[in-house]
Amino acid sequence: MTKWKYTPNVFSKHSARICIAGLVLAISQSAGAAASSDTLSFTHKDWDLVCDNTLTCRAAGYSANDVDPASTVLITRKAGPSTAVINQVMLADYDSEAASKTPGQPLLLIDNQSLGKLSTADGDVWTMSENQFTAFKQALRRDSKISFKNNLHEYVFSGAGSSAVLLKMDDVQGRVGTTGALIKKGNNNESAVKMPVPEPVIVKAPVRDKQSRDMTPQETALIKPSIIKFTGADSDCDEERINGTWQIASLNENQSLVIAPCWMAAYNSGDMYFVISNDMSSPAEIVTDSATSWDDGIVEFFMKGRGLGDCLSVEQWVWDGKHFVHSAARSTGRCQMIRPGGAWEMPTLTTKVVTH
């Protein structure tokens, strides 16, 4: 019996009358996951650690939750011997006074004693000098009072949890007991520390439809019931959403992307994304059960941590011509009212995407 073949953007009315043989959409997780090393996320009190798939580690400390206005410090270090330790400081800018007053260069204060002004790093990000950063690390270990002060406010910073987080950073990169360790220094040199892992390279393939479109009634009647039957999507998704309009985009002459609306919360939503074969003869692949956009070969999931939008999470998948490959995953750190859109870029997955 003749199999129906979905022709992108053109639906033959005659096709709807053709009996479909062998239509089995067994759902399998996409085989296109980017190869990567183990990643790590660790939290203790007011400090967080994220180490990505290249073994670059980022430790972020914050003001205590009840402190307003807040501040945050990001410590970044790549894997490998003798790599630099980069520090960045950001002060909350939600205060309405900032519009009428000049904040000026902030001071670093330890136990209410000034250690001088911070230097501009990039835009509204500041950095401590080598001497300041050394004193800062010592103050963390002594549980001294640490704060930053500009023309507007004093921003009290928290060291609670820093020792555990920075020790974990050393441990992940194999630095414990070496001269380069942040916490447990020793006499060993760093020749045996872990080396950085190269970023996976993803070759992005061109797609036929850079944007998706609504399915026609005939396409919906043929594709939607089959996917729902074999995924149980109707039970996992909000009934009103899953019964809404589905979308489709042509990837190439043999494959298409199907977008099924799934769930909606107060300030976030998520759709399911599938790759199907146009002749419906091979298993469909689920790209993700929560995504928010499709644009020219890239599926993205964008989520607010809360309605204020001061913390975000983002994931991406890139089309390589056969599968969607997980290409990026990152957050912007804690919801601490530091910046609209979040304070830092803290990836767990990073890749190099090149054009085919």
KOLFI-569651 format. One record per residue (C-alpha): residue in three letters; x negated, y negated, z. Coordinates in Angstrom, 2 decimals. Last residue first. Layout:
BEGIN
<'ALA' <X Y Z>>
...
***
This chain:
BEGIN
<'HIS' <-27.82 -23.99 7.18>>
<'THR' <-27.95 -26.85 9.66>>
<'VAL' <-29.97 -26.41 12.84>>
<'VAL' <-28.68 -26.01 16.39>>
<'LYS' <-31.31 -25.74 19.13>>
<'THR' <-29.86 -24.19 22.26>>
<'THR' <-29.07 -25.16 25.86>>
<'LEU' <-27.12 -23.19 28.44>>
<'THR' <-26.86 -24.01 32.15>>
<'PRO' <-26.93 -27.73 31.50>>
<'MET' <-26.95 -30.48 34.14>>
<'GLU' <-26.50 -33.86 32.41>>
<'TRP' <-26.10 -36.35 35.23>>
<'ALA' <-23.74 -39.01 36.64>>
<'GLY' <-20.19 -38.23 35.59>>
<'GLY' <-17.75 -39.52 32.99>>
<'PRO' <-16.97 -42.66 34.94>>
<'ARG' <-20.02 -43.03 37.17>>
<'ILE' <-20.96 -42.41 40.81>>
<'MET' <-17.51 -41.61 42.18>>
<'GLN' <-18.80 -38.43 43.86>>
<'CYS' <-17.28 -35.63 41.76>>
<'ARG' <-20.41 -33.49 41.64>>
<'GLY' <-22.68 -32.89 38.67>>
<'THR' <-22.23 -33.77 35.00>>
<'SER' <-21.68 -30.23 33.77>>
<'ARG' <-23.21 -28.21 30.99>>
<'ALA' <-22.69 -25.30 28.63>>
<'ALA' <-24.00 -25.23 25.07>>
<'SER' <-24.39 -22.96 22.05>>
<'HIS' <-22.12 -19.95 22.50>>
<'VAL' <-22.22 -18.47 19.02>>
<'PHE' <-19.09 -18.34 16.86>>
<'HIS' <-19.42 -15.45 14.46>>
<'LYS' <-20.16 -14.62 10.83>>
<'GLY' <-21.34 -17.82 9.13>>
<'ASP' <-23.15 -19.23 12.14>>
<'TRP' <-20.16 -21.12 13.62>>
<'VAL' <-21.15 -23.02 16.78>>
<'TRP' <-19.57 -22.65 20.25>>
<'GLN' <-19.54 -25.48 22.80>>
<'GLU' <-18.94 -25.94 26.53>>
<'VAL' <-18.39 -29.13 28.54>>
<'SER' <-17.71 -29.82 32.21>>
<'LEU' <-16.93 -33.27 33.61>>
<'CYS' <-17.19 -35.35 36.79>>
<'ASP' <-16.01 -38.93 37.43>>
<'GLY' <-12.85 -38.44 35.38>>
<'LEU' <-10.52 -39.78 38.07>>
<'GLY' <-8.13 -36.92 37.30>>
<'ARG' <-10.44 -34.26 38.67>>
<'GLY' <-13.24 -31.99 37.43>>
<'LYS' <-12.35 -33.07 33.91>>
<'MET' <-12.66 -30.43 31.22>>
<'PHE' <-13.94 -30.41 27.65>>
<'PHE' <-14.07 -27.15 25.69>>
<'GLU' <-15.57 -27.36 22.24>>
<'VAL' <-15.44 -25.35 19.01>>
<'ILE' <-17.94 -26.50 16.40>>
<'GLY' <-17.88 -25.70 12.68>>
<'ASP' <-16.63 -29.03 11.38>>
<'ASP' <-14.52 -30.08 14.37>>
<'TRP' <-12.36 -27.89 16.60>>
<'SER' <-11.12 -29.13 19.97>>
<'THR' <-9.88 -28.23 23.45>>
<'ALA' <-11.06 -24.74 24.26>>
<'SER' <-10.02 -22.12 26.80>>
<'ASP' <-9.54 -18.44 25.93>>
<'THR' <-12.79 -18.36 23.99>>
<'VAL' <-14.11 -17.03 20.69>>
<'ILE' <-11.75 -14.07 20.52>>
<'GLU' <-12.68 -11.83 17.63>>
<'ALA' <-10.12 -10.21 15.35>>
<'PRO' <-10.69 -6.60 14.34>>
<'SER' <-10.85 -5.91 10.61>>
<'SER' <-8.24 -5.52 7.86>>
<'MET' <-6.24 -8.73 8.26>>
<'ASP' <-7.04 -9.67 4.63>>
<'ASN' <-8.12 -13.12 5.81>>
<'SER' <-10.28 -11.67 8.56>>
<'ILE' <-9.48 -13.33 11.85>>
<'VAL' <-11.56 -15.48 14.21>>
<'PHE' <-9.69 -16.42 17.38>>
<'TYR' <-9.47 -19.55 19.56>>
<'MET' <-7.28 -19.76 22.66>>
<'ASP' <-6.22 -23.24 23.80>>
<'GLY' <-6.89 -25.12 27.01>>
<'SER' <-5.51 -28.16 28.80>>
<'ASN' <-6.71 -30.60 31.43>>
<'TYR' <-5.30 -33.58 33.34>>
<'ALA' <-2.26 -32.25 35.20>>
<'ALA' <-2.49 -28.73 33.79>>
<'MET' <-1.80 -27.29 30.34>>
<'TRP' <-2.14 -23.74 29.08>>
<'CYS' <-2.25 -21.64 25.90>>
<'PRO' <-2.01 -23.30 22.51>>
<'ALA' <-3.18 -20.75 19.90>>
<'ILE' <-5.88 -21.75 17.41>>
<'VAL' <-6.69 -19.35 14.56>>
<'LEU' <-10.02 -19.63 12.72>>
<'SER' <-10.33 -18.06 9.29>>
<'GLN' <-12.49 -15.48 7.57>>
<'ASN' <-13.09 -14.04 4.09>>
<'GLU' <-13.41 -16.97 1.71>>
<'ASN' <-15.04 -19.08 4.40>>
<'LEU' <-14.08 -20.76 7.68>>
<'SER' <-10.49 -21.70 6.78>>
<'ALA' <-8.67 -23.45 9.60>>
<'ILE' <-5.48 -22.44 11.40>>
<'GLN' <-3.06 -23.93 13.90>>
<'TRP' <-0.29 -22.63 16.15>>
<'THR' <2.80 -24.70 16.93>>
<'GLY' <4.44 -24.05 20.28>>
<'ASN' <5.61 -20.74 21.68>>
<'ILE' <2.29 -20.26 23.44>>
<'ARG' <2.70 -23.66 25.13>>
<'GLU' <6.25 -23.12 26.40>>
<'GLU' <5.40 -19.68 27.71>>
<'ASP' <2.27 -20.80 29.53>>
<'CYS' <-0.48 -18.35 28.66>>
<'ASP' <-1.59 -15.07 30.20>>
<'SER' <1.66 -13.17 29.62>>
<'ASP' <2.22 -14.27 26.01>>
<'ALA' <-1.43 -13.75 25.25>>
<'GLY' <-1.14 -10.01 25.83>>
<'THR' <-4.02 -9.67 23.43>>
<'PHE' <-2.76 -6.99 21.03>>
<'LYS' <0.85 -8.05 20.74>>
<'ILE' <0.13 -11.79 20.85>>
<'ILE' <-2.34 -11.50 17.97>>
<'SER' <0.07 -9.49 15.85>>
<'PRO' <3.06 -11.70 16.61>>
<'LYS' <1.11 -14.86 15.59>>
<'ILE' <-0.32 -13.73 12.24>>
<'LEU' <2.64 -12.75 10.08>>
<'ALA' <5.45 -15.03 11.24>>
<'THR' <3.05 -17.93 11.80>>
<'GLU' <1.67 -17.64 8.29>>
<'GLN' <5.19 -17.68 6.84>>
<'PRO' <6.25 -20.66 8.97>>
<'THR' <3.16 -22.57 7.79>>
<'MET' <0.36 -22.90 10.29>>
<'ASP' <-0.51 -26.39 11.46>>
<'ARG' <-3.88 -27.68 10.27>>
<'SER' <-7.47 -27.43 11.48>>
<'GLN' <-10.29 -29.82 10.63>>
<'LYS' <-13.62 -29.20 8.91>>
<'ASP' <-11.95 -26.67 6.65>>
<'ARG' <-14.28 -24.78 4.34>>
<'VAL' <-17.07 -24.26 6.85>>
<'PRO' <-20.82 -24.75 6.54>>
<'ALA' <-23.14 -22.54 8.60>>
<'LYS' <-24.96 -23.63 11.75>>
<'VAL' <-28.25 -21.78 12.25>>
<'ILE' <-28.60 -21.21 15.97>>
<'VAL' <-32.07 -21.30 17.53>>
<'PRO' <-32.45 -19.99 21.08>>
<'GLU' <-34.44 -22.41 23.22>>
<'PRO' <-37.86 -21.06 24.11>>
<'VAL' <-38.27 -19.71 27.67>>
<'PRO' <-40.64 -21.74 29.82>>
<'MET' <-43.46 -19.83 31.50>>
<'LYS' <-43.17 -18.39 34.99>>
<'VAL' <-45.99 -19.20 37.39>>
<'ALA' <-49.18 -17.12 37.22>>
<'SER' <-51.67 -19.89 36.43>>
<'GLU' <-50.14 -22.15 39.06>>
<'ASN' <-53.04 -22.12 41.50>>
<'ASN' <-52.75 -20.26 44.76>>
<'ASN' <-53.64 -22.14 47.94>>
<'GLY' <-50.12 -22.53 49.24>>
<'LYS' <-47.19 -24.95 49.16>>
<'LYS' <-43.82 -23.91 50.50>>
<'ILE' <-41.61 -26.89 49.59>>
<'LEU' <-42.28 -28.60 46.24>>
<'ALA' <-44.73 -25.98 45.03>>
<'GLY' <-47.59 -27.16 42.86>>
<'THR' <-50.46 -25.82 44.98>>
<'THR' <-48.89 -22.38 44.87>>
<'GLY' <-47.24 -20.37 47.64>>
<'VAL' <-43.78 -20.50 46.06>>
<'ARG' <-44.16 -21.57 42.41>>
<'GLY' <-42.47 -18.70 40.56>>
<'GLN' <-40.02 -20.86 38.60>>
<'VAL' <-36.95 -19.43 40.33>>
<'ASP' <-38.72 -19.54 43.71>>
<'ASP' <-39.76 -23.17 43.41>>
<'MET' <-36.19 -24.17 42.55>>
<'LYS' <-34.90 -22.06 45.45>>
<'LEU' <-37.26 -23.90 47.77>>
<'LEU' <-35.91 -27.19 46.39>>
<'VAL' <-32.34 -26.10 47.16>>
<'ALA' <-33.05 -24.77 50.66>>
<'SER' <-35.10 -27.83 51.63>>
<'SER' <-32.56 -30.28 50.17>>
<'GLY' <-29.52 -28.94 52.03>>
<'ALA' <-28.90 -32.09 54.05>>
<'GLY' <-31.16 -34.84 52.70>>
<'SER' <-28.30 -37.28 52.35>>
<'PHE' <-28.49 -40.80 50.90>>
<'VAL' <-27.14 -44.03 52.39>>
<'TYR' <-26.41 -46.63 49.70>>
<'GLU' <-26.92 -50.15 51.01>>
<'HIS' <-24.81 -52.57 49.09>>
<'LEU' <-24.55 -55.48 46.67>>
<'ASN' <-27.96 -57.09 46.28>>
<'ASN' <-29.65 -53.68 46.23>>
<'LYS' <-30.41 -51.07 48.88>>
<'PHE' <-31.30 -47.40 48.63>>
<'SER' <-31.16 -45.16 51.67>>
<'ILE' <-33.00 -42.41 53.47>>
<'LYS' <-32.72 -41.76 57.21>>
<'SER' <-35.31 -39.18 58.21>>
<'ASP' <-34.55 -35.45 58.27>>
<'ARG' <-38.28 -34.76 58.49>>
<'ARG' <-38.22 -32.57 55.38>>
<'LEU' <-36.28 -35.09 53.33>>
<'ALA' <-38.50 -37.90 54.59>>
<'GLN' <-41.58 -36.08 53.30>>
<'LYS' <-39.97 -35.75 49.89>>
<'PHE' <-39.11 -39.48 49.84>>
<'ALA' <-42.64 -40.42 50.93>>
<'THR' <-44.06 -38.46 47.99>>
<'PHE' <-41.44 -40.02 45.71>>
<'GLN' <-42.39 -43.52 46.83>>
<'ASN' <-46.06 -42.86 46.22>>
<'GLU' <-45.43 -41.41 42.77>>
<'SER' <-43.07 -44.25 41.90>>
<'MET' <-39.34 -43.75 42.33>>
<'THR' <-37.04 -43.96 39.33>>
<'TRP' <-33.91 -45.90 38.42>>
<'VAL' <-31.01 -45.18 36.08>>
<'ASP' <-28.74 -48.01 34.91>>
<'GLY' <-30.26 -48.08 31.43>>
<'ASP' <-33.26 -45.76 31.44>>
<'ALA' <-36.01 -45.56 34.06>>
<'THR' <-36.12 -48.97 35.72>>
<'SER' <-38.55 -48.99 38.63>>
<'LEU' <-37.60 -48.79 42.29>>
<'LYS' <-38.45 -51.63 44.64>>
<'GLY' <-40.64 -51.31 47.68>>
<'LEU' <-41.13 -48.82 50.50>>
<'SER' <-38.81 -50.75 52.81>>
<'GLN' <-38.45 -49.56 56.39>>
<'ASN' <-34.91 -48.76 57.61>>
<'ASP' <-35.90 -45.17 58.51>>
<'ILE' <-36.90 -44.78 54.88>>
<'LEU' <-35.65 -47.50 52.54>>
<'LEU' <-36.14 -47.46 48.77>>
<'LEU' <-35.26 -50.85 47.33>>
<'PRO' <-32.85 -51.45 44.47>>
<'GLN' <-33.58 -53.77 41.56>>
<'GLY' <-30.83 -56.35 41.16>>
<'PRO' <-27.11 -55.84 41.74>>
<'THR' <-26.11 -59.03 39.91>>
<'LYS' <-22.71 -60.20 41.10>>
<'SER' <-19.36 -60.87 39.42>>
<'ALA' <-18.64 -57.56 37.69>>
<'ALA' <-20.49 -55.54 40.33>>
<'GLU' <-18.02 -56.74 42.95>>
<'SER' <-15.44 -54.34 41.50>>
<'ASP' <-17.36 -51.42 43.04>>
<'TYR' <-17.25 -48.32 40.80>>
<'ASP' <-21.00 -48.62 40.13>>
<'ALA' <-22.38 -45.87 42.35>>
<'LEU' <-26.18 -45.77 42.50>>
<'MET' <-28.34 -43.53 40.32>>
<'VAL' <-31.88 -42.34 41.04>>
<'GLN' <-34.10 -40.26 38.77>>
<'ASN' <-37.07 -38.08 39.65>>
<'ILE' <-39.29 -36.15 37.24>>
<'VAL' <-41.64 -33.44 38.49>>
<'ALA' <-44.33 -32.91 35.86>>
<'THR' <-45.40 -29.45 34.76>>
<'SER' <-48.68 -28.11 36.14>>
<'PRO' <-48.05 -24.50 35.16>>
<'GLY' <-44.83 -23.54 33.35>>
<'ALA' <-41.11 -24.14 33.85>>
<'LYS' <-39.62 -27.59 33.36>>
<'ARG' <-38.86 -29.80 36.35>>
<'THR' <-36.02 -32.19 37.05>>
<'ILE' <-35.15 -33.92 40.34>>
<'LEU' <-31.89 -35.88 40.26>>
<'VAL' <-31.05 -38.34 43.05>>
<'THR' <-27.53 -39.51 43.86>>
<'SER' <-25.95 -42.50 45.56>>
<'ALA' <-22.55 -43.16 47.12>>
<'PRO' <-20.62 -46.28 48.02>>
<'ASP' <-19.08 -45.02 50.23>>
<'VAL' <-20.31 -42.22 52.48>>
<'ASP' <-17.75 -39.63 53.66>>
<'ASN' <-18.90 -36.96 51.21>>
<'ALA' <-22.56 -37.24 52.21>>
<'SER' <-24.72 -39.07 49.68>>
<'TYR' <-25.95 -36.85 46.91>>
<'GLY' <-28.76 -34.53 45.87>>
<'ALA' <-29.23 -33.04 42.41>>
<'ALA' <-31.79 -30.35 41.62>>
<'ARG' <-32.46 -29.63 37.95>>
<'CYS' <-34.41 -26.60 36.78>>
<'THR' <-35.80 -25.87 33.32>>
<'LEU' <-36.02 -22.10 33.03>>
<'THR' <-35.12 -22.16 29.31>>
<'ASN' <-31.73 -20.56 30.05>>
<'ASP' <-30.81 -23.33 32.49>>
<'CYS' <-31.59 -23.78 36.18>>
<'VAL' <-28.94 -25.64 38.19>>
<'LEU' <-29.48 -26.65 41.80>>
<'ASP' <-27.08 -28.54 44.05>>
<'TRP' <-27.62 -30.60 47.21>>
<'ASP' <-25.25 -32.03 49.83>>
<'LYS' <-24.69 -28.77 51.78>>
<'HIS' <-26.35 -25.93 49.91>>
<'THR' <-25.54 -25.14 46.30>>
<'PHE' <-27.10 -22.73 43.80>>
<'SER' <-26.59 -22.24 40.08>>
<'LEU' <-28.84 -19.95 38.11>>
<'THR' <-29.36 -18.93 34.51>>
<'ASP' <-30.65 -15.59 33.32>>
<'SER' <-32.60 -15.68 30.10>>
<'SER' <-30.91 -16.37 26.81>>
<'ALA' <-29.75 -14.80 23.57>>
<'ALA' <-26.89 -16.84 22.17>>
<'ALA' <-23.63 -14.92 22.15>>
<'GLY' <-22.44 -14.01 18.66>>
<'ALA' <-20.85 -10.65 19.33>>
<'SER' <-17.50 -12.36 19.96>>
<'GLN' <-15.38 -10.52 22.52>>
<'SER' <-13.23 -7.93 20.82>>
<'ILE' <-9.51 -7.99 20.11>>
<'ALA' <-8.03 -5.09 18.22>>
<'LEU' <-5.96 -6.73 15.50>>
<'VAL' <-4.47 -3.71 13.77>>
<'LEU' <-2.66 -4.25 10.48>>
<'GLY' <-3.24 -0.96 8.67>>
<'ALA' <-0.69 -1.58 5.96>>
<'ILE' <1.19 -4.84 5.53>>
<'CYS' <4.33 -4.47 3.37>>
<'ILE' <4.52 -7.31 0.89>>
<'ARG' <7.59 -9.55 1.19>>
<'ALA' <5.75 -12.40 2.87>>
<'SER' <3.13 -12.27 0.14>>
<'HIS' <5.68 -13.25 -2.53>>
<'LYS' <6.02 -16.64 -0.86>>
<'SER' <2.33 -17.16 -1.57>>
<'PHE' <0.64 -19.33 1.02>>
<'VAL' <-2.04 -21.80 0.00>>
<'ASN' <-4.17 -23.69 2.57>>
<'PRO' <-6.51 -20.71 3.05>>
<'THR' <-5.35 -17.56 1.21>>
<'TYR' <-4.23 -14.93 3.72>>
<'LYS' <-4.50 -11.53 2.12>>
<'TRP' <-1.58 -9.13 2.48>>
<'LYS' <-2.62 -5.52 2.09>>
<'THR' <-1.19 -3.50 -0.77>>
<'MET' <0.00 0.00 0.00>>
***
